Amino acid sequence: MLEKNVIENVLYAALSKGGDFAEIFVEDKYNSSIKLVGGLIENNISGRDYGVGIRIFDKLNCIYAFTNDSTEENLIKVAKEAASALQGAAVDLRLNFIKSNVSNYNPIKIMPSTVQKKKKIDLMKRGYEAAKNYDSVISQAMVSYLDEEQNVLIANTDGLIAEDKRVRTRFIVSSVASKDGEMQEGYYGPGASMGFEFFDKVNVEEIGREASRIAKTMVHAEHCPSGVMPVIMDNEFGGVLFHEACGHALEAAFVSKGTSVFANKLEQLVASPLLTAIDDGTMINEWGTTNIDDEGTPTQKNILIENGILKSYLIDKLNGRRMNMDSTGSGRRQSYKFAPTSRMNNTYIAAGTSSLEEIISNTEKGLYAKKLGGGSVNPATGDFNFAVMEGYLIQNGKILKPVRGATLIGNGIKVLELIDMVGNDLSLGQGMCGADSGSIPAGLGQPPLRIKSITVGGRRGDE
């Protein structure tokens, strides 16, 4: 993507005014996005994004610059302009690049770029028809198809040079159900770090029907009562609660500054002994998997919490310096326009021993949150709130009826302590996570589990 001598000259220029580390990140990304609304194609966009990011460390300080002009002359100019923020002398640098041997966790069979758009649109129409015709209560359906191929090259003054190809494919259906002036939305959007062979793994009609099933169920549901109660959270996208309420607080970007509830708590009990939480960037073809992170470090399986004990943080190079700890392969960024920082890859709670049926039957009264929607969290305090996309009341150990409008309100570290049953059916969902280094694909998941007491927001007096 860039000649070796060009990389060397740019890195020399980056340290021309001092500093102790420099890095170059080259990205060449192709993406395709198609949207179908009401049975008709509304958007059909393909594009290429190419550019270079240059980063300089001066002890614990960082300078970052980027450009989409990759001529050697311009790259040296940008590197020198970034370096001008420093006041030191040029570093005596002797580069000896050693190319990394990168494991391939994302084998690709069919590059999406080789597939005709007609074939992609045909799949979308099948998903749309399945969603729209699910029930007469479905008033609208929308289908999105996305694929991307991202090629990166990373080199730095430690002598590292590494390349990676990331290919991802995703299929999303959103359905709206309408009844008596009320509207409810259902959503389902699986994806993977795979090529077009992804559609040998998923059934687009089932995706469409699932989105409409959620919408139909919720438009017929009563409003959820409010109060403090046990909550059972289902697998797959239920993992978004741990991702948001606890995962971000385990990122070194917060821990290194002491603004995380988990700062200075390694080897302490921070959760129920039933809980083990993991972030793994090496899971084969998973949505958040990469062979190397965006700093060139091989991704790995990181045990964050083991049997309730805090074991590790998610660490990038710069925050690793601040903490005097090694990178965990967690430096990620949206594109060359962003400096990397610590982020999650595929974050999940490990499977336990109980079945979902056992968890429900052991709950006298509470809420079953089958699907979660969006939410927000404060990493400094761990306080969060999440919308429940699909929920059911439990009474006498049985599912009583669907309810809508529920929100979960609580504190991440306290919720971890209150988990008293963990299921045996682990499943992962897919999402896009936004933070300082942009929006990135993140896998998340869990088995079904029970939080024995949490505040549920809803409507008073509906019980």
Buried (B, 14 or more C-beta within 10 A) or exposed (E): BBEEEBBBBBBBBBBBBBBEBBBBBBBBBBBBBBBBBEEEBEEBEEEEBBBBBBBBBBEEEBBBBBBEEBEBEBBBBBBBBBBEBBEEEEBEEEBEBEEBEBEEBBEBEBBBBEBEEEEBBEBBBBBBBBBBBBBEBBBBBBBBBBBBBBBBBBBBBBEBBBBBBBBBBBBBBBBBBBEEEEEBBBBBBBBBBBBBBBBEEBBBBBBBBBBBBBBBBBBBBBBBBBBEBBBBBBBBBBBBBBBBBBBBBBBBBBBBEEBBBBBEBBEEBBBBEBBBBBBBBBBEBBBBBBBBBBBBBBBBBBBBBBBBBBBBBBBBBBBBBBBEBEBBBBBBBBBBBBBBBBBBBBBBBBBBEBBBEBBBEBBEBBBBBBBBBEBEBBBBBBBBBBBBBBBBBBEEBEBEEBBBBBBBBBBBBBBBBBBBBBBBBBBBBBBBBEBEBBBBBBBBBBBBBBBBBBBBBBBEEEE
